Amino acid sequence: MKIKVLFFAKLREVFETNQLVITFTESDNKVSDVLTALRHKEGVWAEELNENKSFRIAVNQEMVAEDVVVNDGDEVALFPPVTGG
């Protein structure tokens, strides 16, 4: 099962990529499993996607919570908080 993950704003800059594909060997994965897989990359990935950090998540362009199931071919987008004035 392949999930395309998109990164925006600060996450895109810090990760030095705008997207990547995560492959799972089993089905029934949730958004939280995608985040866990990214955190296991360690370093800046674990730091920026720490459970204490806040960011928004969309699956197939619909805002969702971490408990939503993802399917083969889904697109998960991660958005950091917007700041500025």
PEBEL-V461339 format. One record per backbone hydrogen bond with DSSP energy under -1.0 kcal/mol. CO is the residue of the C=O (numbers start at 1). NH is the residue of the N-H. E is the energy in kcal/mol with one decimal. If there is no record, write none. Layout:
co=CO nh=NH e=E
co=CO nh=NH e=E
//
This chain:
co=1 nh=24 e=-3.2
co=2 nh=73 e=-3.2
co=3 nh=22 e=-2.9
co=4 nh=76 e=-3.2
co=5 nh=20 e=-1.9
co=6 nh=78 e=-2.5
co=8 nh=11 e=-1.4
co=9 nh=13 e=-1.7
co=10 nh=14 e=-3.0
co=11 nh=15 e=-2.6
co=12 nh=17 e=-1.1
co=18 nh=7 e=-2.4
co=20 nh=5 e=-3.4
co=22 nh=3 e=-2.8
co=29 nh=70 e=-3.0
co=30 nh=34 e=-1.4
co=31 nh=35 e=-2.3
co=32 nh=36 e=-2.2
co=33 nh=37 e=-2.3
co=34 nh=38 e=-2.0
co=35 nh=39 e=-2.6
co=36 nh=40 e=-1.7
co=38 nh=41 e=-1.5
co=39 nh=42 e=-1.8
co=42 nh=45 e=-1.5
co=43 nh=47 e=-2.1
co=44 nh=48 e=-2.9
co=45 nh=49 e=-1.9
co=50 nh=53 e=-2.0
co=56 nh=79 e=-2.8
co=57 nh=64 e=-2.5
co=58 nh=77 e=-3.0
co=62 nh=59 e=-2.6
co=65 nh=68 e=-1.4
co=66 nh=32 e=-2.3
co=68 nh=31 e=-2.2
co=71 nh=74 e=-2.5
co=74 nh=4 e=-2.4
co=75 nh=60 e=-3.1
co=76 nh=6 e=-3.1
co=77 nh=58 e=-2.2
co=78 nh=8 e=-1.4
co=79 nh=56 e=-3.0
//
